[in-house]
Amino acid sequence: MKYLLPSITLLIFLHTNANYADYDQLYDTGMEHLVAGTPYYVVPVRSDQGGGLFSYEANATCYAVQQSIDDLPSQAVIFNHHKSKDGDWLAASKDLNIRFEDLYCDSSSSSVLRVADYDEATGQHFVTVGGVEGYPGCGTIVNWFRIEKIVGEYSYKLVYCPSVCDLVNVTCRGVGVFGRGALPRLVLSDDHRDPLLVRFQKAHPCRYNKF
């Protein structure tokens, strides 16, 4: 009997992750499965596209922002599907929440990413911080994103295409960057802006990312 527990643990692990057999699996830069509850740095595929992500407060709003150059430190994020447990494999094209591991904004008590209301001054839907994790439904539709795999390579794009509310007809849009100056903010991309192509680098404890 003393050899039974490891076998049962392995079977539970395999059964849990077999739930995503119909979806493409996701991998980090170390070629390990992308898993729920683990901090990752979101890094651009190309170094000339800037650096990683971080939270930045401006005008009482906490924005998800990309570092303008790849030498600057960034913040790790954590991905979770609804009801996923720490260590569960994450799957492509499936609704998930994204939250910063740490939060450096006074205007928000939540580190979950969300899509903000339309900004008339810029004509953009910015990705901001302050959403709700979990509770899929029409009331939380702005909090759900997806990771889509780029065919033929281990790179990905973040997409806003929630399926948590059948009452709303959502136009699926990639997540891109608005402004390539000192403060490039994440926005929903359109036909005139390509989505940001990224990879996921596992974060090291007690350390900022530097590429």
Buried (B, 14 or more C-beta within 10 A) or exposed (E): EEEEEEEEEEEEEEEBBEEBEEBBBBBBEEEEBBBBEBBBBBBBBEEEBBBBBBBBBEEEBBBBBBBBEBEBBBBBBBBBBBEBEEEBBBBBBBBBBBBBBEBBBEEBEBBBBBBBEEBEEEEBBBBBBBBEBBEBEEEBBBBBBBBBBEEEEBBBBBBBBBBBBEEEEEEEBBBBBBBEEEBBBBBBBBEEBEBBBBBBBBBEEEEBBEB
